[in-house]
Amino acid sequence: MNRRAAGVSFCFIATILYVSRYFIVTNGVVNYADSPLDIALNRLKGHDVLLVLSTISLIIGVIYIIVGEVKKEK
């Protein structure tokens, strides 16, 4: 696997981690009229680990893509 493919894979992993935060929050919400979205989003405070991991994965992915493009030009 070359660096660009690894970078795209890390970006995909970052997307999955970022979206999974919201699936965890909305998992227990049956009807948004009963539980406003603000209350549901306040439950995200315990899931900041996924945000940090997705940010790290996105940074690594972008670095891999940039390095892969720079190495290709040489």
N, C-alpha and C positions, 0 to 999 in steps of 0.2 A: 504494500500500500504506500503510495507516495504521500508527500506532505499535504498536498491540497486535499486529497481524499480524507486524510486524517483530520484536517481542519474542518471540513464539512461535517464529518461525523461528530466532532466535538460541538459544533453549532447545533446539530440535531439533538444531541443529548441535552444541551442547554435549553432548547425549546421544550423538550419533554419534561424536564425538571421544573421549568417555569409554569407550564400549564398544569402540572400535577398539583401545584399549590392550590389552585382554584377548584380542582376536582375534590380535593380533601375538604375544603371549606363548604362547598355546596353539596357534599354527600349527605349530610344530615338535614338539609333544608328541603322540605316537601313542597311547600307553597311559599312563594316570595311575599304574598300578602300577609301571611302569618309572621314571617321573620324578615324584616327589611334587610336590604342588601348591606346597609351600613353595619348592622349587627353581625351579619355573616362575615363581612370583611374584617371586623374586629377579632374574629377567631383566628385570623392569619398570624397573629403575634407569636404564636407558638411554633409556627412553621417557617421561621426565618432561615433555617438551615438550608431549605431547598432554594431559597433566593440566593444565598451565598454560593451554594454549589453551582447553580445555573450561571451566575455571574462569572465565577472562576472558569467554568467550562467554556463560556462564550469568549472570554479573553484568550484562553489557550487556543481555541479554534481559530480566532482571527489572527493570532500570531503565527500559527501553522500555515494558514493560507498566505499571509504576507511573505513568510520565509520561502514557501514553495514557489511563489511568483518571482521573487528576487533571484533564487537559485536557478530558475529556468532561463532567465535572461543572460546569465553568465556563461 
